[in-house]
Amino acid sequence: MANELILLDTWVSPFGMRVRIALREKGIKFEYKEEDLTNKSDLLLKMNPIHKKIPVLIHNGKPVRESGIIVQYVDEVWHDKAPLLPSEPYPRAQARFWADFVDKKVFDAGRKVWVTKGEEQKSLMEEFIGHLKTLEAELGDEPYFGGEKMGYVDVTMVPIYSWFHAYEVSGNFSFESHCPKLVAWAKRCMQHDSVSKALPDPEKVYEYVLQLRKRLGIE
Amino acid sequence: MAKEIKLLGTWASPFSHRIELALKLKGLQFHYLEEDLSNKSQLLLQSNPVHRKIPVLIHNGNPISESLVIMEYIDETWQHQNPLLPKDPYARAVARFWAKFIDEKVLWTAFKAYNDKGKEQEDAIEEFSQQLKFLEGELKGKEYFGGERFGFVDIAAFFILQFLTVLQEVKEAELMTEEKYPVLFEWMEKLQGNEVVAGCLPPREKHVAYVRARRAAAEEAASKTKAA
């Protein structure tokens, strides 16, 4: 059966990056379609009518939605290539728990930083760093969250590294001084082609953020 | 082979009810420990140091948190009886999508729709109505979200929607009605009529009284904050 894979995505989305990393780790070919979120394609609206969001992975015409769900789907269908989730139920549950933490705490606080300013932004930045420290403690001395190899949590978390530069310039601080182990982990992941190809140039991300804040009337 | 299962929960929480049902459907014996959330036990704080929330499942001393994560763990560990998720990867992805939709969208929009005021409430009411229509659309023509048998999405959705009917009663609102959402109501009644499912629900009067008291306390606290 021919495997037709189309990924609806945007270059700057950390959620989309997760899917790109997972597919490339497994050596799976796919067609990438860049969406203009100010002018969403008919295909996107048809494939994700409820949320109208990217990423959407269309596999032989059928849409899979929500980045974490897409990564798990890819891991289950192509289970014999570079498995991302552990094989045993308890470590799998731990991986899902931490991926959920990344979404609900890390990414959420990180996103809010961009739509606020002044004291509110400062306090959200502190919250964001606090969550990064929690993750750093969880990583411990392992090279990856997945242990010896990159796994589900690594793929879920590493995309935000492409946004670190933007945070650092805006907030005038360095992540290295707060969570050096996490920065080292991110650089380790970047040595993988699947990651370095998926993450955009941090300067471009910073320019994007400046434009976003202008558009929202924050700066 | 006796393995120890503990569930830390609260009698009023729909998230806790989900796990009770999942364990019962798998025919598992477990120790239920009622938590007092105003005075959390050492066991809870140690088992879920990150969120300090219930439910927490402790299996042979290993804690698992987050209700949907716990449900998948239960399903994967005890595969022989009443599978909760389908086997097909695409069907699993769809099930996970709907469970996430309920937790991350429906529940929070519903809170705003019932509790907020003014334009925010109006917008939330509109959005909640749209979300319920999506759920109806997904359920239409099927016995359950899971197909012939109820499963992961049914468990995730039922306790939340049932809780929302309690909130609705407290607020004396009529956002969810049988008239507007006949498919959803028929499905809820079917599940309510199931002995195992119903056994996980607290007595309705008690639940309504509890939510009423909680809402009153929240509203008082909010008005004090405004006045201060």
Boltz contact constraints between the chains, C-beta under 6 A:
constraints:
  - contact:
      token1: [A, 50]
      token2: [B, 134]
      max_distance: 6.0
  - contact:
      token1: [A, 64]
      token2: [B, 93]
      max_distance: 6.0
  - contact:
      token1: [A, 65]
      token2: [B, 97]
      max_distance: 6.0
  - contact:
      token1: [A, 66]
      token2: [B, 97]
      max_distance: 6.0
  - contact:
      token1: [A, 66]
      token2: [B, 100]
      max_distance: 6.0
  - contact:
      token1: [A, 69]
      token2: [B, 93]
      max_distance: 6.0
  - contact:
      token1: [A, 69]
      token2: [B, 96]
      max_distance: 6.0
  - contact:
      token1: [A, 69]
      token2: [B, 97]
      max_distance: 6.0
  - contact:
      token1: [A, 73]
      token2: [B, 89]
      max_distance: 6.0
  - contact:
      token1: [A, 73]
      token2: [B, 93]
      max_distance: 6.0
  - contact:
      token1: [A, 76]
      token2: [B, 89]
      max_distance: 6.0
  - contact:
      token1: [A, 77]
      token2: [B, 89]
      max_distance: 6.0
  - contact:
      token1: [A, 89]
      token2: [B, 73]
      max_distance: 6.0
  - contact:
      token1: [A, 89]
      token2: [B, 76]
      max_distance: 6.0
  - contact:
      token1: [A, 89]
      token2: [B, 77]
      max_distance: 6.0
  - contact:
      token1: [A, 90]
      token2: [B, 62]
      max_distance: 6.0
  - contact:
      token1: [A, 93]
      token2: [B, 64]
      max_distance: 6.0
  - contact:
      token1: [A, 93]
      token2: [B, 69]
      max_distance: 6.0
  - contact:
      token1: [A, 93]
      token2: [B, 73]
      max_distance: 6.0
  - contact:
      token1: [A, 96]
      token2: [B, 69]
      max_distance: 6.0
  - contact:
      token1: [A, 97]
      token2: [B, 66]
      max_distance: 6.0
  - contact:
      token1: [A, 97]
      token2: [B, 69]
      max_distance: 6.0
  - contact:
      token1: [A, 100]
      token2: [B, 66]
      max_distance: 6.0
